[in-house]
Amino acid sequence: MLVEGGVIGPGATVPQVGATSLPTSSHEARTRRAGAREGPRGPAYLATPATSSTLRRVHIRLTGICVAATGLLLAGCATGSTLSPSTQSPPGSAVPGASPVTTAADRPACTADDITVQGAFGKKPTVAIPDTCAPPAKLVTKDLSPGTGAVVQEGNTVQTDYLLVTWSDKKVLDTSFGRAPFPVQNVGHAQVIDGWNQGLIGMKQGGRRLLIVPPDLGYGQGGNGIQPNESLVFVIDAVTVTS
């Protein structure tokens, strides 16, 4: 870039435009150079004058430097805008510090002790199903209150009170508490789900039992307001047992 009174490159000084006329002859140039040597601080323009060809070479050289510098800046910007392979996380990899995602298949099967049931025999119970374990694949039974009366055997009739909670949404779907007891005739072959026919045997009159019924012993593909492949949680009171 040409600037009045400015300097282009080491040792190349450009005279100020219009400040002082350039020498018009070799004799005049020699005279002025000789006079400049007399003083310790000669005029700046007495350095070797830059000819037009010299200026063009300097201008081309500076232009090349600017283009190279611009290329480096652009390359730096492009490099800074792209993550290096070492900083990119591969697809599906865990994010550091994030909690691992678990599915039902990753959780252990619940046991009867994992289900919380509150309430005494004859009273409507409350049921809490945890999220930390999966529904069991087999029928699970647990006597919450053992009872002291007659034992339920195959072929007996049992008057029951019950409460049903569906596993998937943990909501109460049905209950007989507050209504008349529900009769189950010919236990083992009664017109109820297999989970009841198997799960009632061995109860005692006056007892309360927890049943966790898998889909294949319940409603299978669904029905009666129950979703397909639903696990069922029952709390059952054996009100009376007769042969």
Backbone as CSV, one residue per row, in Angstrom:
resi,resn,N_x,N_y,N_z,CA_x,CA_y,CA_z,C_x,C_y,C_z
1,MET,0.859,-1.198,0.000,0.000,0.000,0.000,0.889,1.239,0.000
2,LEU,0.573,2.220,-0.848,1.373,3.423,-0.940,0.758,4.506,-0.085
3,VAL,1.561,5.073,0.812,1.096,6.140,1.702,2.078,7.283,1.624
4,GLU,1.599,8.508,1.575,2.495,9.642,1.506,3.409,9.660,2.716
5,GLY,4.715,9.724,2.405,5.692,9.771,3.488,5.904,8.430,4.147
6,GLY,5.218,7.386,3.678,5.332,6.070,4.313,6.520,5.326,3.786
7,VAL,6.783,4.170,4.375,7.938,3.352,4.008,7.435,2.025,3.505
8,ILE,7.928,1.550,2.387,7.553,0.246,1.840,8.767,-0.647,1.888
9,GLY,8.801,-1.562,2.775,9.899,-2.515,2.859,11.144,-1.893,3.427
10,PRO,12.038,-2.732,3.934,13.293,-2.222,4.505,14.119,-1.512,3.464
11,GLY,14.524,-0.300,3.753,15.433,0.445,2.884,14.785,1.087,1.688
12,ALA,13.430,0.958,1.536,12.760,1.562,0.378,11.789,2.600,0.870
13,THR,12.151,3.900,0.717,11.319,4.994,1.213,10.712,5.724,0.037
14,VAL,9.394,5.956,0.096,8.701,6.626,-1.009,8.606,8.106,-0.687
15,PRO,8.998,8.990,-1.591,8.894,10.439,-1.338,7.449,10.853,-1.218
16,GLN,7.214,11.900,-0.458,5.873,12.464,-0.335,5.494,13.103,-1.665
17,VAL,4.268,12.809,-2.078,3.803,13.332,-3.360,3.649,14.845,-3.260
18,GLY,4.317,15.551,-4.145,4.194,17.005,-4.201,5.003,17.744,-3.163
19,ALA,5.715,17.048,-2.252,6.477,17.735,-1.204,7.719,18.362,-1.791
20,THR,8.500,17.593,-2.565,9.735,18.102,-3.195,9.872,17.420,-4.531
21,SER,10.239,18.129,-5.556,10.350,17.519,-6.887,11.550,16.606,-6.931
22,LEU,11.439,15.538,-7.711,12.552,14.606,-7.887,13.629,15.254,-8.770
23,PRO,14.876,14.789,-8.687,15.941,15.350,-9.554,15.563,15.216,-11.019
24,THR,15.928,16.256,-11.800,15.601,16.243,-13.233,16.775,15.847,-14.077
25,SER,17.991,15.738,-13.488,19.155,15.338,-14.260,20.102,14.594,-13.353
26,SER,21.019,13.876,-13.988,21.983,13.110,-13.190,22.887,14.044,-12.419
27,HIS,23.235,15.227,-13.025,24.078,16.169,-12.316,23.365,16.689,-11.066
28,GLU,22.101,17.071,-11.236,21.360,17.577,-10.082,21.230,16.518,-9.007
29,ALA,21.000,15.243,-9.422,20.863,14.153,-8.433,22.149,13.986,-7.669
30,ARG,23.329,14.051,-8.393,24.609,13.886,-7.707,24.822,15.024,-6.740
31,THR,24.446,16.268,-7.162,24.643,17.433,-6.300,23.841,17.294,-5.023
32,ARG,22.593,16.865,-5.146,21.742,16.740,-3.959,22.232,15.615,-3.036
33,ARG,22.705,14.516,-3.635,23.211,13.428,-2.787,24.473,13.869,-2.052
34,ALA,25.295,14.635,-2.745,26.527,15.093,-2.103,26.213,16.021,-0.952
35,GLY,25.227,16.901,-1.147,24.856,17.812,-0.073,24.250,17.096,1.097
36,ALA,23.529,16.008,0.831,22.873,15.280,1.924,23.887,14.599,2.794
37,ARG,25.044,14.206,2.203,26.032,13.491,3.007,26.696,14.402,4.034
38,GLU,26.563,15.726,3.858,27.253,16.630,4.761,26.666,16.608,6.149
39,GLY,25.388,16.488,6.253,24.748,16.535,7.556,24.482,15.150,8.080
40,PRO,24.401,14.998,9.398,24.125,13.694,9.971,22.686,13.269,9.760
41,ARG,21.753,14.155,9.458,20.336,13.807,9.321,19.846,14.325,7.972
42,GLY,20.203,13.656,6.907,19.741,14.066,5.586,18.271,13.796,5.416
43,PRO,17.599,14.450,4.461,16.183,14.227,4.195,15.899,12.776,3.868
44,ALA,14.784,12.320,4.292,14.453,10.904,4.121,14.375,10.527,2.652
45,TYR,13.908,11.418,1.780,13.722,11.047,0.383,15.025,10.807,-0.337
46,LEU,16.213,11.120,0.304,17.492,10.885,-0.358,17.928,9.431,-0.321
47,ALA,17.145,8.556,0.251,17.396,7.125,0.069,17.155,6.805,-1.391
48,THR,17.627,5.635,-1.861,17.517,5.307,-3.284,16.068,5.395,-3.737
49,PRO,15.787,6.271,-4.737,14.385,6.423,-5.167,13.841,5.110,-5.725
50,ALA,12.581,4.867,-5.451,11.941,3.650,-5.962,11.386,3.953,-7.334
51,THR,11.863,3.208,-8.321,11.333,3.375,-9.671,9.991,2.691,-9.788
52,SER,9.292,2.942,-10.906,7.962,2.340,-11.106,8.047,0.829,-11.162
53,SER,9.121,0.297,-11.786,9.253,-1.175,-11.843,9.507,-1.738,-10.460
54,THR,10.285,-0.999,-9.669,10.550,-1.463,-8.292,9.274,-1.458,-7.476
55,LEU,8.502,-0.401,-7.637,7.236,-0.325,-6.908,6.315,-1.468,-7.280
56,ARG,6.296,-1.792,-8.600,5.438,-2.899,-9.004,5.867,-4.213,-8.363
57,ARG,7.207,-4.425,-8.303,7.709,-5.665,-7.692,7.367,-5.709,-6.213
58,VAL,7.521,-4.586,-5.540,7.197,-4.540,-4.106,5.710,-4.770,-3.896
59,HIS,4.903,-4.134,-4.756,3.447,-4.281,-4.620,3.033,-5.736,-4.844
60,ILE,3.616,-6.378,-5.860,3.290,-7.791,-6.130,3.702,-8.660,-4.958
61,ARG,4.947,-8.349,-4.403,5.437,-9.146,-3.278,4.508,-9.006,-2.073
62,LEU,4.091,-7.773,-1.771,3.186,-7.560,-0.640,1.833,-8.207,-0.876
63,THR,1.335,-8.135,-2.116,0.055,-8.765,-2.434,0.117,-10.262,-2.199
64,GLY,1.244,-10.878,-2.610,1.416,-12.319,-2.372,1.412,-12.648,-0.893
65,ILE,2.064,-11.797,-0.095,2.092,-12.030,1.361,0.688,-11.931,1.926
66,CYS,-0.090,-10.914,1.480,-1.463,-10.739,1.978,-2.323,-11.931,1.614
67,VAL,-2.183,-12.410,0.354,-2.986,-13.561,-0.078,-2.634,-14.779,0.746
68,ALA,-1.348,-15.000,0.986,-0.928,-16.150,1.787,-1.470,-16.054,3.203
69,ALA,-1.381,-14.819,3.785,-1.897,-14.642,5.147,-3.393,-14.876,5.194
70,THR,-4.109,-14.366,4.157,-5.561,-14.585,4.112,-5.882,-16.067,4.029
71,GLY,-5.101,-16.816,3.220,-5.309,-18.263,3.120,-5.116,-18.963,4.442
72,LEU,-4.083,-18.528,5.188,-3.854,-19.136,6.498,-5.004,-18.856,7.442
73,LEU,-5.520,-17.611,7.412,-6.650,-17.275,8.286,-7.867,-18.107,7.945
74,LEU,-8.167,-18.239,6.636,-9.320,-19.035,6.230,-9.146,-20.489,6.613
75,ALA,-7.939,-20.993,6.437,-7.685,-22.382,6.825,-7.860,-22.559,8.310
76,GLY,-7.386,-21.563,9.091,-7.544,-21.643,10.545,-8.996,-21.642,10.944
77,CYS,-9.814,-20.785,10.275,-11.252,-20.741,10.591,-11.903,-22.054,10.256
78,ALA,-11.554,-22.612,9.073,-12.167,-23.884,8.697,-11.781,-24.975,9.663
79,THR,-10.492,-24.993,10.062,-10.042,-26.021,10.997,-10.720,-25.868,12.337
80,GLY,-10.897,-24.626,12.798,-11.515,-24.410,14.098,-12.984,-24.743,14.119
81,SER,-13.643,-24.773,12.930,-15.077,-25.030,12.905,-15.410,-26.506,12.812
82,THR,-14.399,-27.378,12.675,-14.641,-28.805,12.521,-14.036,-29.555,13.694
83,LEU,-14.829,-30.425,14.312,-14.313,-31.223,15.417,-13.358,-32.269,14.878
84,SER,-12.273,-32.472,15.575,-11.358,-33.527,15.188,-11.973,-34.871,15.534
85,PRO,-11.591,-35.972,14.832,-12.180,-37.284,15.107,-12.063,-37.695,16.561
86,SER,-10.998,-37.252,17.238,-10.800,-37.680,18.623,-11.790,-37.046,19.579
87,THR,-12.448,-35.925,19.157,-13.391,-35.252,20.054,-14.830,-35.596,19.745
88,GLN,-15.085,-36.352,18.663,-16.442,-36.697,18.308,-16.823,-38.026,18.935
89,SER,-18.053,-38.102,19.511,-18.531,-39.326,20.126,-19.164,-40.207,19.072
90,PRO,-18.815,-41.496,19.025,-19.430,-42.393,18.048,-20.898,-42.569,18.347
91,PRO,-21.719,-42.876,17.312,-23.163,-43.046,17.528,-23.442,-44.107,18.571
92,GLY,-24.396,-43.822,19.470,-24.807,-44.794,20.466,-23.937,-44.845,21.697
93,SER,-22.837,-44.053,21.717,-21.970,-44.075,22.882,-22.577,-43.271,24.009
94,ALA,-22.248,-43.649,25.235,-22.810,-42.988,26.408,-22.197,-41.604,26.577
95,VAL,-23.007,-40.660,26.991,-22.522,-39.313,27.267,-21.934,-39.304,28.673
96,PRO,-20.666,-38.818,28.842,-20.074,-38.818,30.181,-20.947,-38.085,31.182
97,GLY,-21.174,-38.701,32.340,-21.962,-38.084,33.396,-23.448,-38.331,33.296
98,ALA,-23.914,-38.898,32.165,-25.349,-39.151,32.013,-25.726,-40.479,32.642
99,SER,-26.944,-40.564,33.144,-27.427,-41.792,33.753,-27.706,-42.824,32.662
100,PRO,-27.298,-44.091,32.869,-27.554,-45.112,31.861,-29.053,-45.375,31.711
101,VAL,-29.471,-45.648,30.478,-30.874,-45.934,30.196,-31.105,-47.432,30.338
102,THR,-32.097,-47.814,31.130,-32.408,-49.221,31.338,-33.792,-49.529,30.794
103,THR,-33.993,-50.772,30.364,-35.283,-51.239,29.884,-35.757,-52.346,30.806
104,ALA,-37.003,-52.816,30.567,-37.557,-53.887,31.393,-36.685,-55.136,31.327
105,ALA,-36.073,-55.376,30.152,-35.231,-56.561,30.002,-33.965,-56.476,30.851
106,ASP,-33.526,-55.255,31.191,-32.305,-55.071,31.980,-32.560,-55.200,33.473
107,ARG,-33.835,-55.107,33.903,-34.148,-55.131,35.328,-34.430,-56.550,35.795
108,PRO,-34.110,-56.857,37.052,-34.450,-58.188,37.576,-35.945,-58.322,37.787
109,ALA,-36.429,-59.565,37.847,-37.854,-59.797,38.081,-38.204,-59.479,39.528
110,CYS,-39.354,-58.850,39.715,-39.829,-58.545,41.065,-40.186,-59.828,41.816
111,THR,-40.054,-59.772,43.108,-40.536,-60.831,43.985,-41.747,-60.298,44.743
112,ALA,-42.405,-61.187,45.502,-43.562,-60.757,46.290,-43.168,-59.703,47.313
113,ASP,-41.938,-59.791,47.817,-41.494,-58.829,48.829,-41.268,-57.434,48.251
114,ASP,-41.154,-57.325,46.929,-40.968,-56.012,46.306,-42.278,-55.231,46.213
115,ILE,-43.395,-55.902,46.343,-44.704,-55.256,46.260,-45.132,-54.845,47.664
116,THR,-45.503,-53.605,47.836,-45.931,-53.099,49.144,-47.454,-53.103,49.222
117,VAL,-47.974,-53.822,50.216,-49.427,-53.893,50.431,-49.718,-53.429,51.854
118,GLN,-50.636,-52.510,51.975,-51.030,-52.010,53.293,-52.528,-52.234,53.499
119,GLY,-52.896,-52.516,54.753,-54.306,-52.738,55.083,-54.512,-54.121,55.670
120,ALA,-55.411,-54.217,56.631,-55.694,-55.482,57.308,-56.791,-56.254,56.591
121,PHE,-56.919,-57.525,56.913,-57.968,-58.371,56.349,-59.331,-57.685,56.511
122,GLY,-60.133,-57.746,55.472,-61.464,-57.151,55.507,-61.503,-55.685,55.114
123,LYS,-60.370,-55.028,55.037,-60.285,-53.614,54.654,-59.711,-53.491,53.235
124,LYS,-60.168,-52.497,52.514,-59.643,-52.286,51.162,-58.158,-51.949,51.244
125,PRO,-57.309,-52.731,50.578,-55.861,-52.511,50.681,-55.370,-51.432,49.713
126,THR,-54.126,-51.028,49.916,-53.403,-50.186,48.946,-52.185,-50.973,48.469
127,VAL,-51.861,-50.800,47.191,-50.783,-51.577,46.568,-49.820,-50.618,45.883
128,ALA,-48.511,-50.837,46.102,-47.466,-50.046,45.439,-46.535,-50.989,44.697
129,ILE,-46.369,-50.747,43.388,-45.489,-51.557,42.535,-44.250,-50.732,42.210
130,PRO,-43.061,-51.261,42.454,-41.841,-50.465,42.200,-41.499,-50.395,40.716
131,ASP,-40.633,-49.419,40.377,-40.131,-49.284,39.006,-38.770,-49.937,38.834
132,THR,-38.199,-50.457,39.913,-36.827,-50.961,39.878,-36.721,-52.418,39.450
133,CYS,-37.871,-53.094,39.256,-37.836,-54.491,38.842,-38.954,-54.742,37.838
134,ALA,-38.817,-55.835,37.101,-39.761,-56.167,36.042,-40.809,-57.149,36.554
135,PRO,-41.973,-57.239,35.891,-42.979,-58.208,36.308,-42.461,-59.636,36.129
136,PRO,-42.717,-60.498,37.092,-42.231,-61.882,36.982,-42.961,-62.655,35.887
137,ALA,-42.280,-63.640,35.337,-42.854,-64.438,34.253,-43.679,-65.606,34.777
138,LYS,-43.598,-65.902,36.064,-44.344,-67.013,36.651,-45.264,-66.497,37.753
139,LEU,-46.226,-67.310,38.117,-47.159,-66.959,39.183,-46.413,-66.833,40.509
140,VAL,-46.661,-65.745,41.210,-46.032,-65.499,42.512,-47.142,-65.325,43.543
141,THR,-47.021,-66.023,44.688,-48.019,-65.905,45.763,-47.314,-65.607,47.080
142,LYS,-48.015,-64.904,47.952,-47.502,-64.623,49.295,-48.688,-64.399,50.237
143,ASP,-48.685,-65.112,51.365,-49.728,-64.916,52.375,-49.389,-63.690,53.211
144,LEU,-50.215,-62.663,53.102,-50.021,-61.437,53.876,-50.594,-61.590,55.283
145,SER,-51.708,-62.297,55.376,-52.292,-62.700,56.669,-52.631,-64.184,56.519
146,PRO,-52.096,-65.073,57.376,-52.221,-66.514,57.133,-53.632,-67.071,57.292
147,GLY,-54.459,-66.505,58.132,-55.803,-67.048,58.371,-55.725,-68.262,59.302
148,THR,-56.870,-68.602,59.861,-56.916,-69.696,60.849,-58.025,-70.707,60.555
149,GLY,-58.793,-70.476,59.473,-59.932,-71.344,59.179,-59.571,-72.477,58.248
150,ALA,-60.616,-72.966,57.579,-60.465,-74.102,56.670,-59.535,-73.743,55.511
151,VAL,-58.804,-74.771,55.056,-57.854,-74.601,53.953,-58.585,-74.794,52.626
152,VAL,-58.301,-73.955,51.687,-58.891,-74.049,50.354,-58.241,-75.213,49.607
153,GLN,-59.081,-76.119,49.146,-58.624,-77.260,48.366,-59.321,-77.280,47.022
154,GLU,-58.775,-78.079,46.118,-59.379,-78.197,44.795,-60.826,-78.687,44.927
155,GLY,-61.752,-78.027,44.268,-63.163,-78.382,44.290,-63.966,-77.588,45.311
156,ASN,-63.309,-76.856,46.234,-64.028,-76.053,47.234,-64.661,-74.823,46.605
157,THR,-65.534,-74.205,47.409,-66.119,-72.910,47.053,-65.593,-71.868,48.032
158,VAL,-65.135,-70.746,47.503,-64.562,-69.677,48.326,-65.276,-68.367,48.018
159,GLN,-65.738,-67.704,49.066,-66.253,-66.339,48.942,-65.069,-65.387,49.144
160,THR,-64.838,-64.505,48.176,-63.631,-63.675,48.206,-63.952,-62.188,48.099
161,ASP,-63.106,-61.431,48.702,-62.988,-60.001,48.400,-61.628,-59.811,47.724
162,TYR,-61.564,-58.902,46.759,-60.309,-58.751,46.010,-60.121,-57.302,45.561
163,LEU,-58.874,-56.994,45.217,-58.513,-55.721,44.588,-57.516,-56.039,43.484
164,LEU,-57.731,-55.472,42.314,-56.876,-55.721,41.150,-56.154,-54.442,40.733
165,VAL,-54.830,-54.548,40.594,-53.988,-53.446,40.079,-53.279,-53.946,38.830
166,THR,-53.358,-53.184,37.737,-52.638,-53.547,36.510,-51.198,-53.032,36.591
167,TRP,-50.264,-53.886,36.197,-48.834,-53.595,36.375,-48.376,-52.402,35.541
168,SER,-48.807,-52.332,34.283,-48.255,-51.333,33.362,-48.510,-49.898,33.806
169,ASP,-49.687,-49.633,34.387,-50.001,-48.266,34.804,-50.140,-48.114,36.316
170,LYS,-50.036,-49.260,37.029,-50.062,-49.249,38.507,-51.356,-48.620,39.050
171,LYS,-52.440,-48.863,38.364,-53.732,-48.310,38.775,-54.693,-49.426,39.180
172,VAL,-55.597,-49.095,40.097,-56.629,-50.043,40.511,-57.665,-50.135,39.389
173,LEU,-57.848,-51.367,38.857,-58.794,-51.567,37.773,-60.150,-52.058,38.288
174,ASP,-60.131,-52.851,39.357,-61.390,-53.408,39.859,-61.220,-53.798,41.323
175,THR,-62.322,-53.817,42.052,-62.322,-54.256,43.449,-63.726,-54.680,43.853
176,SER,-63.788,-55.659,44.768,-65.088,-56.076,45.321,-65.306,-55.498,46.713
177,PHE,-64.296,-54.844,47.248,-64.458,-54.233,48.573,-65.512,-53.136,48.478
178,GLY,-66.474,-53.190,49.410,-67.607,-52.281,49.347,-68.795,-52.889,48.640
179,ARG,-68.601,-54.097,48.062,-69.696,-54.829,47.440,-69.805,-56.192,48.131
180,ALA,-70.707,-57.010,47.628,-70.835,-58.377,48.154,-69.619,-59.193,47.730
181,PRO,-69.181,-60.172,48.541,-68.046,-61.013,48.151,-68.304,-61.730,46.827
182,PHE,-67.183,-61.994,46.139,-67.243,-62.664,44.834,-67.059,-64.169,45.045
183,PRO,-68.020,-65.017,44.600,-67.911,-66.456,44.819,-67.075,-67.156,43.742
184,VAL,-66.220,-68.060,44.182,-65.436,-68.889,43.264,-65.808,-70.343,43.572
185,GLN,-66.516,-70.976,42.653,-66.977,-72.343,42.853,-66.076,-73.325,42.102
186,ASN,-65.854,-74.499,42.756,-65.029,-75.556,42.163,-63.619,-75.039,41.866
187,VAL,-62.981,-74.587,42.936,-61.626,-74.043,42.807,-60.721,-75.055,42.107
188,GLY,-59.907,-74.581,41.204,-59.040,-75.422,40.377,-59.608,-75.615,38.998
189,HIS,-60.957,-75.508,38.900,-61.640,-75.648,37.610,-62.731,-74.593,37.472
190,ALA,-62.649,-73.554,38.238,-63.681,-72.509,38.250,-63.616,-71.672,36.977
191,GLN,-64.685,-70.957,36.729,-64.771,-70.074,35.556,-64.089,-68.734,35.852
192,VAL,-62.832,-68.830,36.208,-61.981,-67.659,36.464,-60.664,-67.881,35.750
193,ILE,-59.787,-66.891,35.799,-58.480,-67.026,35.146,-57.655,-68.108,35.847
194,ASP,-56.691,-68.667,35.120,-55.868,-69.745,35.671,-55.067,-69.283,36.884
195,GLY,-54.703,-68.003,36.890,-53.961,-67.498,38.035,-54.735,-67.634,39.340
196,TRP,-56.042,-67.503,39.279,-56.878,-67.700,40.466,-57.036,-69.180,40.782
197,ASN,-57.299,-69.986,39.789,-57.484,-71.418,40.036,-56.247,-72.028,40.689
198,GLN,-55.070,-71.555,40.312,-53.849,-72.069,40.921,-53.518,-71.334,42.229
199,GLY,-53.758,-70.025,42.250,-53.303,-69.213,43.371,-54.146,-69.276,44.620
200,LEU,-55.410,-69.712,44.516,-56.264,-69.776,45.699,-56.028,-71.033,46.538
201,ILE,-55.545,-72.073,45.906,-55.356,-73.329,46.634,-54.313,-73.141,47.742
202,GLY,-54.664,-73.619,48.940,-53.780,-73.502,50.096,-54.090,-72.330,51.005
203,MET,-54.918,-71.397,50.561,-55.329,-70.304,51.448,-56.172,-70.850,52.598
204,LYS,-56.234,-70.080,53.661,-57.103,-70.426,54.798,-58.166,-69.346,54.959
205,GLN,-59.313,-69.788,55.423,-60.378,-68.826,55.685,-59.882,-67.772,56.676
206,GLY,-60.213,-66.528,56.396,-59.740,-65.425,57.225,-58.350,-64.934,56.831
207,GLY,-57.799,-65.498,55.754,-56.459,-65.095,55.319,-56.481,-64.124,54.143
208,ARG,-55.386,-63.420,53.964,-55.203,-62.481,52.838,-53.954,-62.898,52.063
209,ARG,-54.081,-62.972,50.743,-52.968,-63.427,49.904,-52.726,-62.445,48.755
210,LEU,-51.442,-62.290,48.445,-51.012,-61.504,47.279,-50.760,-62.468,46.127
211,LEU,-51.319,-62.141,44.956,-51.048,-62.901,43.727,-50.468,-61.952,42.680
212,ILE,-49.352,-62.372,42.057,-48.822,-61.666,40.881,-49.006,-62.629,39.714
213,VAL,-49.881,-62.282,38.787,-50.299,-63.188,37.725,-49.686,-62.746,36.395
214,PRO,-48.870,-63.594,35.751,-48.312,-63.241,34.436,-49.388,-63.307,33.358
215,PRO,-49.130,-62.726,32.189,-50.161,-62.665,31.141,-50.706,-64.025,30.722
216,ASP,-49.854,-65.062,30.664,-50.342,-66.357,30.185,-51.269,-67.037,31.179
217,LEU,-51.317,-66.575,32.425,-52.257,-67.104,33.408,-53.353,-66.085,33.714
218,GLY,-53.344,-64.983,32.950,-54.345,-63.935,33.144,-55.225,-63.804,31.921
219,TYR,-55.141,-62.606,31.282,-56.000,-62.339,30.143,-55.253,-62.392,28.817
220,GLY,-53.998,-62.838,28.833,-53.264,-63.065,27.589,-53.265,-61.863,26.671
221,GLN,-54.012,-61.966,25.585,-54.056,-60.899,24.583,-55.007,-59.771,24.958
222,GLY,-55.486,-59.777,26.185,-56.295,-58.663,26.661,-57.778,-58.975,26.650
223,GLY,-58.527,-58.059,27.265,-59.974,-58.206,27.351,-60.464,-57.698,28.691
224,ASN,-61.779,-57.381,28.772,-62.368,-56.868,30.010,-61.636,-55.628,30.528
225,GLY,-61.219,-54.766,29.604,-60.545,-53.525,29.988,-59.075,-53.686,30.306
226,ILE,-58.500,-54.853,30.019,-57.094,-55.130,30.319,-56.293,-55.154,29.022
227,GLN,-55.119,-54.535,29.036,-54.265,-54.452,27.856,-53.648,-55.812,27.538
228,PRO,-53.270,-56.036,26.277,-52.584,-57.285,25.923,-51.283,-57.450,26.709
229,ASN,-50.980,-58.681,27.074,-49.737,-59.033,27.773,-49.570,-58.259,29.083
230,GLU,-50.651,-58.062,29.774,-50.636,-57.318,31.031,-50.427,-58.260,32.210
231,SER,-49.532,-57.870,33.116,-49.376,-58.583,34.388,-50.351,-57.993,35.403
232,LEU,-50.888,-58.852,36.260,-51.953,-58.446,37.189,-51.514,-58.688,38.623
233,VAL,-51.851,-57.746,39.483,-51.548,-57.869,40.902,-52.875,-57.887,41.661
234,PHE,-53.131,-59.003,42.372,-54.359,-59.156,43.153,-54.026,-59.235,44.630
235,VAL,-54.870,-58.638,45.424,-54.892,-58.892,46.881,-56.254,-59.532,47.154
236,ILE,-56.251,-60.763,47.706,-57.493,-61.543,47.854,-57.685,-61.920,49.319
237,ASP,-58.876,-61.697,49.808,-59.285,-62.170,51.146,-60.187,-63.395,50.968
238,ALA,-59.885,-64.463,51.686,-60.756,-65.660,51.712,-61.772,-65.460,52.854
239,VAL,-62.958,-65.010,52.510,-63.972,-64.675,53.511,-64.544,-65.952,54.112
240,THR,-64.995,-66.859,53.262,-65.466,-68.170,53.729,-64.967,-69.259,52.793
241,VAL,-64.783,-70.473,53.343,-64.350,-71.623,52.569,-65.301,-72.776,52.874
242,THR,-65.923,-73.348,51.817,-66.823,-74.484,52.001,-66.497,-75.572,50.994
243,SER,-66.828,-76.817,51.391,-66.544,-77.941,50.506,-67.725,-78.215,49.586
